[in-house]
């Protein structure tokens, strides 16, 4: 795909042949790509922490419960496919 080609050209990912299926390719992040992913995750976590900081314990507990419900729903949907 064009997205993968762009990532490969940018040095963020690499393609390699699948060992058993000659038609398939394995796409993996390079060290640079993993570094970019980690930095992005740190930024997202920091922003989320900043946004949630003003909330009290009850609101944070409600968000935690809702998060568990969403995770369970996604897991259930994934298991039914």
N, C-alpha and C positions, 0 to 999 in steps of 0.2 A: 504494500500500500504506500501511498505518498507520505503518510505520517511516519511510517517506519523508515522509509528512505531518508526523510529529513532528519530523523533522530540518528541514523547511521552516519549521514554526512556531517552532522554536528559533533560526532564522536560520543554521543550519549548512549548508543546501543550498538549491538553487533548482531549479525545474522550468521548462522552456521547451519549446515545440513543436519537433518534428523538422521540418527544412526541407522534406523530400520526402515524409514519411509522416505525414499528418495524424492518424493514430491513435496515433502514438508520441510519447513525451516524452523529452527529454534531462534527466538529473539530474546536477547538478554541485555540488561543494562551493563554498560562499561563502568569502570571505577568512577569516571567523571560523571556518568549518568546517575549512579547511586549517590554521589555527593550532591548533585543537584536535587535529587528526590529528598534527601535528608534535610537540606537547607529549606526546601519548600515546606516540609512537614513541620520543622521548628517554627517557621513563620506562622503557619496556620494554627499551631498549638498556642503560640504566644498571643495571637490575635483573639482566639477563642477565650483564653484565660483573661485577657483584658476585658472582653465583653461580659464575661460572667462574674468578674470580681465584685461588682456592686450588689449582686444578688445575695439574699440571706440564705440560711441553712435550709429552710423549707422549700424555697424555690429550687435550690440546687438539688435537693433530694427528689423533687418532682421531675426535674430534668433527667436525673440518673435513672429513675423508674421508667420514664418514657423512652430513654435510650435503650434500656434492656428490652422493652416491648418491641421496639423497632428492630433490634438485632434478632430477636426470636422470630419475628414475622419474616424477616429476610432469610433466615436460616431455614424456616419451614418452606418458604417458596422455593428456595434453592434445592431442597431435598425432594420436592415433588416433581422435579423436572427429569 
